Every structure is written in structure tokens, then in C-alpha cells.
Amino acid sequence: MSSLPRIGQWTTLDELQALQDKQLPHLLGWAARSPFYSKRIGSALTSMRTRADLESIEPTTKQDLRDQYPFGLLAVPKEELATYHESSGTAGQPTPSYYTAQDWVDLAERYARKWVGINANDVFLVRTPYALMITGHLAHAAARLHGATVVPGDNRSVAMPYSRVVRVLHDLGVTLSWSMPTETLMWAAAARAAGYEPGRDFPALRALFVGGEPVSPTRRKRISELWGVPVVEEYGSTETGSLAGECSWGHLHLWADRAIFEVYDPVTGTVGPEGSGQLVVTPLYREAMPLLRYNLGDDVEVSYADCPCGWALPTVRVLGRAGFGYPVGGATITQNRLEELVFSLPVEHEVLFWRARALPERLTVEVEVPDAYREAACAGLRQAIATEYGIDADVAGVTPGTLLPTEVLTGVHDVVKPRSLFGPDEDWTKGLIYY
């Protein structure tokens, strides 16, 4: 594999494109070994070398990956594979992905490209799945690449309840973490349930790395205020690895030295380098499973405007499902904007958790809020919704612990190994169950 580019090797977009063009023939050569692409494109693929050639290829879809399960896109001998993965949102059909050891060098390097660096002094809590999805393995590999101590706190395991997360954060002096944004709010609630104050009693913590769901600026600010550290965003997928990371100016930059990005407008059918639409990605250093013009289906806004950080990389705003809305009384309610309104309530109201139901004739919102602030919080949110959407919403405050039960934050599961022999007073119905 060609040597991997490093930030600083280019200073202009023309130089960046030259790096892409230099690697593109290697990628197209790998794709020619893929049964899927050799069948779809035919012998013409072996002579393709340029960006114009790439743009003539029909985009690859998630359904294509599902239809080729498990190894229809494999472009190397199977014995060269290092890992096999499947994404989480498969709608009942596996979406396979696989990588060689050399592919993993690229994956780990891209993930670690954050303005808050990872180093050997860090204790890194990885609080995302370690199963078939790539997310936990990716952060783990990036942390180890830079010498950090990894705490593998899989968020899908009953062996790692929130009470244990708080203990690990506090007792081990965790400095960095990787999770969904919502997780960090739940940690804060669990910490308080354990008698700790998030912004005071975890002095080693220096940043929270988050991804996996859109996060509004107001929720991000609230998380940062709670913990007293920066919240650093990451964007990627199991099929591609990290696609974008955050610079010190708070902008999410696409790793365009390692992939070619396009934006597809599903309304007009046009494809361009920037604007609003669905993100189409061609990873340039993916050997085991080359992807040509892979449409992630994520709604994004891409811009090539200059950023003061000097990385000379395009920026992206990831909307995900945030752009999807429900009609209510003539307005369209989106989660992203409604979340903005909820977290615009004064921090003193202590509102962290909420839910809403959108019906054609009515919007109902519930927020967890202490009794002392309930009336003010509900009135403030009701007014904000009326101002934003021009509708009257039913806003109710509920006691903390209603939406997120306290026992979820404080409970400790009894995790046991399976066995078959039991004594007279033991419950043998759990003989083959691990919890």
C-alpha cells in the first residue's frame, strides 16, 4: 500500500486533489479484484485510472453490500483479512465490512486525528459496542497506536452498568472517553446518584469524544458545562471507519486526503463536491473491500470554505436523521431543532432528559425537572416552541427518575458464568444465562 498522507503535506485544495489523484489508480486496481465490481463494471475497470473514470461509475448502495453478503466484495485472499464487521442499522439484513491489518493502520490513524490528541499518558474509556460494529474496536486501536491505556467499557454489556462506569471514570483517572453524546448525560446523572459532581470530582478528565448520533450545539454546550471539558465530535461508519474529525475551531473536517467525497442531491439527481444532500464516499486506502462512490445515505452539508485551523480540508455538518421531521399543526418538527430548544433552557433548571410525541394535531413534550424549577422550565419551553413553530404544545415536567429510572443509574448486575449443577436453594432457571 502507498504511504499514507499526513496533515500538513498540502496547503491548498489543488494539492489535496493531487494527493487523491495519485492514489486513485491504486484503488481502482484493487476494485478490479472485487467480484462485485468486476461483474458490475466488467473489463473496463482494469483500464480506469482517473477521477473522470470514477465519476462514470454507478454509486454503490447499502443494499449492494447486503446483497453481496458475506464476501462478495472481497478483493484480497481471505487469509489476509484481520477483522470482519457488520453495521448496526441493517434492517434485518447484514451489512458486511472487512479489513486487512494494513487497512487498520489507516483506520486507526484517521480516528486519532483530533485536535485533542491521544498520548501514552491517557487512560481512554471506550464506551461503545465491541461486537460486530467497528466503533469500539476503532477507538481501541487508535488509542493503542498512540500508547494510551484502554479501558474497554462496552456499552452493550451487562457487566458494565452505569454505576461501574462512574467508578472507573473516578478511580482510574480516565482522561479521555469515547461514547454517544447521550451516554455522557447519563454518566452525569449516575455520578450525581453516587454522590459525585461531574465537573468537580473527575479532575483527570480532559475531553469527551462523541459520535454515533447528531448533537445540537446547545446539547453539546450543556455536556461541556456539566463535565467542564471539551466535547469533541467524530463522524464515520462501520463500512468506512472515521470520515471526519474536529479541529480546534470546532469544525468537523472530512478526511479528504484519505477519501474522495461527493454530495448527492436526491431531489435533482445531481452530484457535486459540496452543498446539501447525501454523502458519497470513496475510501482511497481500503484494500480488503474497496468501495467506489459509496452512498452512506446520511444527510450532510459540505463546504470548502477556509477554516482558521489551516488543515485545508472540507468541513461537514452531519444531519443524519436530524433533517427528518413530523408534521404538527402546519409545522414540521425535527429532533435537532427541538433539542436546541430543550437545551436552551437555563442550566439551573437541570433539564437533561426529555421525550416528545408528534401527532398531526398536537405536540406533547415531557422533561425531567426538579420540582423547584418545573413551572418555569415548562413555561419557558412552551413559549420557545410557540415562537419557533407557531404551535401550542403540551409541555409537562416529570420527576427526575421518570424517564431515566434511578435503578438504571445505580444498579449492579450479578454477572455469572453458565453452569449445570445447582444446590437446593439456587435458581437453576439461569443455568445457561450469563447474567
N, C-alpha and C positions, 0 to 999 in steps of 0.2 A: 504493500500500500504506500502511496505517496506520503511524504511528510505532512503533518497536519499544520495548517496555518495558525499563527498566534496573533492576538490583538496587538496592533502596533506595526504589523507588516504592511499595512496600507493606510493611506491618509485621505484618499478620495474614493468616490463611488466608482470611478473608472478603474482604479487599481483593484478595488474589490471585485468588480466584474471580471477583470483579467484573471484573478485567482480562481474564480468559478470556472471560467472557460478553460483554464489549464487542466483542471481536474475532471471536467465533464466527459472527455473521451474515455477515461478510465472507468467511470461509472457506466457508460453506455456499453463498454466491453463486458463488464460484469453482468449487466442486464441481459446480454445476448446469451448468457449461460443459464438464464432462468427459464424453466419450461413454460411458465405463463407468458412471459414477454416474447419468447421465441415463437410461440404459437400465435399470439395476438398480432405481432408486427411482422414476423417472417424474416427472411434472409436479409431484408433491407436494414435490419437493426445492426448488422455487423459492419455496415459502412457508415453509420451515423456517427458524427463527431461534434457537431456544432449546436449552439443554442437554437438556431432555426430548426434543426433536426428534432431537438427535444420538443419544441413548441408544436410540431406536427403530430405528436403522439397523443392519442386519446387519454384523458386523465384516468388514473386508477382510483377505484372507489373502495369503501369498506366492504361492500358486497363482493367485490372481486377477491379480496383477501379471504372472506368467509367461504366463497365458492372454491378456493384453492386449498382449503384446509386438508391435511396439515402442512404438507411440504411442497405444494405446487409452485411456490416462488423461490425455492431453494436454489441458490446459484453456486454453491460450493459442495464438496463431498460432505456427507452427513457427519463423518468423523471429525470434521473441522469445527463443528458447532460447539459453542461454550454454554449457551443458555437458550431455553425455549420459553416463550411467554404468551399470554393471551390477555387482551384488554378487558376492562370491566364491563363496558356497555355493549354487550354482544347481542342483545335481544334474542337470547336463546341459541344463537349460533356462535361458535368460537371464531374469534378474530386472531389468527396466529401471527407471531413475530419471533424471529430468532436472530442470534448474533454470534459472531466469532469472537475470539479473545482480542483480536485487533480491532474489531468493531467496538469493543468495550473500552478501549483506550480513548477513542473519540467520544463515546457516550459520557464517560466519567469526566473528561476534560471540559466538555460543554456544560455539564451541570455545575461544576465548580466555578464557573465564570461569573461570579457575583461581586459587587463592589465590597461587600463584607467577605473577606477571604476566609478560607479554611486552612488551618495550620496544625502543626503537631501538638500544640498546647490545648487544642479544643477537645471538649467532651461533647459528642454530637448525638443527640437523641433522634432516632429515626422512628417517627410515629405514623407511618403509612404502611399499607399491606406488604408483606413479604412473600405472598403466594405467587400466582401466575402473572399478576401485573408487574410492571417493571419498576414502579415508583420507589419502593423501599430498597430494592437491590441497587438502583441507580445512585441514590444518596449514599448508601453504604460504600459503594465502590469509589465514589468521588471523595468521600471523607478519608478512606484508607489511602487513596492516591496521594493525599497531602499529609498523611501521618497522624490524622486525628484518631482519638479513641471513640469507637462507635458503641452506642447503647441501642440494641435492636428492639425497640418498643413497638412491635407490630400492633396496629390499632384494630385488627380483626381477631385478636387472640384473647380468650377469656382469662389467660394468665397475666394480662396486663391491664387491669381495671384502672380507673382514673385515680383512685387512691394511691396506687403504686406509681403511676406517672408522677404525681406530686412528690412522693418520697424520692424517686430517682432524680427529679429536677433539683430538689433541695439538697439531698445528701451527697450526690455525686458531683455537685457543682457543674451541672450542664451549662455549656456556653452557647451552643447552637442547637436549634431543633428544626425538624422538617415535618410538616403536617398540613392538613387542610386548615384554612382560616378559622372555621367553626370550632375545630379542636382547641385552639388557643383560648377561646372564650370559655369552653368547658373546663379547661385546666384552671383558669382563674377562679371559676366558681368552686371547683374541687379544692383548690388551695385555701380559699376562704372557709370552706366547710371543715378543713383540717386545722384551722387556726392561723393560717399564714396570710400575709398581704402580698399579692403578686408583685407589685412594684417595689417592695422593700426587702422581702425575705429570700430573694433569689439573686444575690449580688453577682454571681459568676456569669449569669445570662447576658449575652451581648447582642443577640439578634434572633429573630424568629423567621425561618424560611417557610413560605407558604405557597401552596398551589393546589390544583385539583378542582377549584370552583372559582367563579368570578367573585371578586371582593370589591365593594364600593369604596371610594375614598373615605367616606365617613366611618365605615366599619373598620377599615384599616387604621384610621387615626385612633379610634376607640381602643383597638387591640394594643396599639403602641403606647397609648396613655396608661392602660392597665398594667402593662409589664415594664414600662419605662425603657424600652429598647426599640430599635428599628424593626419594621416588618418588611421583609424582602421577598418580592414575588418571583415565581418561576412558572414557566409555561412549557408544556410538552405533552407527549402521549407515549403509550406503550409501544406503538408502531414506529415511533421516530426517536424517542428519547427527548432530551431537552431541546426546545426550539427557540427559547428566548429567556433572557435573564435581565436583572435590573442593574442599572448604573447608579452612581452616587447622586444623580439628579432625580432619581425616582422614575426614570423612564424604562420601559420594558423593550429591550433590543432583540431583534431577530438575529440568530447566528448565521448571517448570510455569507460568511466565509466557509461555512461547513454545509450549507444547503442553498438551493435556489428557491425563492419564494414567489408565488403569484397570488393574485386575488381574483376569484371568480365571482361575477355578479349573476346570481341565478335568475334575475328578472330579465336582463338583457342578453345573457349568454356570453358576454364579453369577458376577456381575461386581461389583466394588466398588472404592472409591478406594484401599484399602490391603490388606495381607496378603500371602499367598504365592500364586503362580500365574504365569501368563504375562502379560507386559507388553503392553498395548494402548495405542497412542499415536495422537493426532490432532494433527498439527502445525498450529499456528494461522496461520502466516505462509508457507505453501507455496502459491504461486500457479500455477506451471507444472504441477504434478502433485499436486493436493490428495489427501490420504489421510484417510479417515474411519474411525476406530476400527480402525487397522491393527494386527493381531496379529503381533508380531515373532517369537513362538514361544520367546522367551527366558524361562527360569525366573528369577524375581526375588522379593525380599521388599521391600515398600514400606511405609514408616512416616511418619506425620505428627507424630511426637514432636518436641518442641522441640530445637533444636540451639544450642549456645552461640554459634555464628558469627553468628546474627541474620539469616540470609538469608531465613528464613520460607519455606522450600521443603521439600517432602518428601524423605526420604532413600531410597536404594535399595541393596540388596545384590544384585549380579548373580551368579547361579549358573551361567548358561549351561548347558553340559553337565556342570558340576560336580555337579549333582544326580543324574546318571545313574550307576548302579553295576552291577557284575558280581557275581553270587553266587559265593562261595567258601566251602565248608565250613560253610554255615549263616549266614555273614556277608555283608553287601553292601559291596563295596569301591568307593569313589568316588575319583576322581583328586584332588579338592580335599582330602579328609581325608588320603589317603596322602601327598600333597605336604607337608601340615603336618608329618607325622611325619618325612619325609626332611629337611626344612629345620630341624627341631628338634634335629638332631644338632649337637654343638658346632662353632662356626665354625672351630676349629683343625683339624678333620678335612678341611676343604677340599672338601666334597662339594657340587658344583654341578649335576651331570648324572646322571640316573637313568632307568631304564625298568622297567616291570613287566608281567607277563603273568598275567592272571587266568583260571584254569581252574576248573571246578566243584569239583575236589578239591584244588587247590593254588594258592598264590600264589607266584610267583617274581619277585624283585626284584634288579636289578643297579645298583650305584652306582659311579661313578668315584671312586677314593680313593687317595691315595699309599700306598705300601707300609707306611710307618711307622704309619699310622692304620687300616689295613684291618681288622684283627681287632676293634679297639674299635668302629669305625663299624658293622660288620656285626652285632656282638653287640648294640649299642645299638638299631639299627633293628629287629632281630629281636624284641627284648624289647618295644619300643614297639608293634609290630604285634600281638604276642600280648596285650598289655594292652588295646589299643584294640578288637580284633576277636575275641579269644579263639581265634585260629588260629595254627598254627606255619607260618611262611613260610620259603621257601628264599631267603636273602639272600646275595648274592655280591658281593665287591668286585672291580672290574676296574681295570686300569692306566689312568691318565689318558691320553686319546687314543684309547681304545677305542670309546666311544660317540660322541664328537665327535672325528674324526680331526684330528691336528695340521695336516695339509696343508690342511684346510678353513680353518683359522685363519690360516695363514701364506702360502698360495698366492696368486699373482698371475696372472690370466688374460691371455693375449695377445689383446686385442680388436682386430680388423681390419675394414676396410670390404670389401664384396664386390668382386671383380674377375674378369675372364675370361681375361687373358693371364698366363702363368707362364713362368718360366725353367726350365732343365733340372734344377735341384736343389730345386725348390719343390714343395710338396704341393698339387696342384690339386684335390684332393677337397673342399677347403673354400672353393672359389671363390665360392659364394653364401651361405656361412655367416658370421655376424658375429663369430664367436669362434674 
